[in-house]
Amino acid sequence: MAFLEVRGLEKSYVTRRGTTRVLGGVDLAVDEGEFVAVVGYSGSGKTTLISLLAGLLDPDGGQMTLDGAPVAGPGPERGIVFQQYSLLPWMTVRENIALAVDAVNADTSAAERRRLTDELIALVGLTPARDKRPRELSGGMRQRVAVARGLGMAPKLLLMDEPFSALDALTRATLQDELMRIWGERRCTVILITNDVDEAILLADRIYPMTPGPGAVLGAPIEVGLPRPRSRRHMSLTPPYQKARQAIVDFLRSAKRPA
Amino acid sequence: MSPATIKRIVLPGLGLVAVLMLWTVISQTVAHDLPSPAKTWAESRRYVLEPFFKDGEMNQGIGRLAFYSLVRVAKGFALALLIGTPIGFLLGLSKTFHASFDPIVQFLRPISPLAWLPLGLVIFQKSEPAAVFTIALCAMWPTVINTAMGVRSISQDYLNVGRVLKLPRWRMLTKIIVPATLPYVFTGYRLSLGLAWLVIVAAEMLTGTPGVGGFLWQEYNSLVYSHIILSVITIGAIGLLLDRLMSLVEARVKAG
């Protein structure tokens, strides 16, 4: 059995106009230390999927096991980096990250917790800004804080919900490179949700394409054959890149609902 | 003159002159018992120019009277916050508490201070605690209602952070719920202070305690009508000042 095993995950929303089936039985398997991306159109239910994985929503059906144990409800072992950062505006950078570090390391000494927090701040390159509040930071810096907080949960599985979608293209590229570096250092298990095919290929080992909703499901995973460490330079000219991209685009095109 | 000076000094000045003229006209035509602005000033100047003299319990400079009223308001306001803030948090946090007590809050809220005061006198047998009780009871509702509303409108994103971290209840409260609610709480405090000041006059009039309101009522009974106007102007000026002060505090809290 895989590290994360998801079988037949279903979710519907009941509105006044009736019931909308968002996810129609999602199957997903992720190995330990693997970086997996889920790619799909906007509005296909990607955020619903990540909220279910995080336990912030309850599924209507299906099973989920992490490291052999069934999961229910939210918990820091499934750390999450939210799309809208969700930093607490009344806390400094350091306090936002410390909130996570302190929550999962309650048994360790205060000095050790402080060291872990400082280490994370340094990892995302925010040491000079650590006493600033979120509103004093640029979008890219805010997302760095959110990434550090996600890592601060010391998660078995890190969930990232379109983490760079609100950023401009240049900042996005920088942060993608940073994330690659951090993942190289930490080797945590990651599920990245994105609508950016190139981002998925650059970062992920395997990519699950998602059909457009309603009743979205995941297609067969596509292996990204690019060796690591990867570099975005010339990447798009290599056959493994072109093969992966073609497979994803073909899937998304064929699955597209009639417009 | 720049447009800004005209807007900030000249136009308000013109407004004031217009009101003083209207006041003079009314005092000379329709209401002959109403003292004119000039007469009001002549009879009040000692109270304003020597604000801290004291000739007797009810004959004191306006600064001294205002001080008594402010102390009384401070006590009532403090009590209102002490009671109102926790009730507001409970109403916002607990559906059971909300279902049990929200109807009562909605029922008690519109009751006038004039109705509470005699009850306060019955309970406390003394005018001072009865006045403070009345102020607190009338002034706490904006704090209760704004706090409850603030708790209910906390962004789900912030709560999700706490849920993912599995924060214990107390840390959830101190790290997320209270800081997220604070701006609403302080809006409630500002409105509560305004109400507390509004109630003080009624409370002092009915209990006859020394203060601006007590002075006003006594001078009415002594037929010194110019002092009623002096009191009214003092009440307005202090009310405005309190509101501005609380606005500053509120702005600071909102800026984080």
Interface residues (C-beta under 8 A of the other chain):
Chain A: A54 G55 L56 P74 G75 P76 R78 G79 I80 F82 Q84 S86 L88 P89 W90 M91 L99 A100 A103 V104 R133 R135 M153
Chain B: D157 Y158 N160 V161 R163 V164 L165 K166 L167 R171 K175 I176 P179 A180 L182 G256
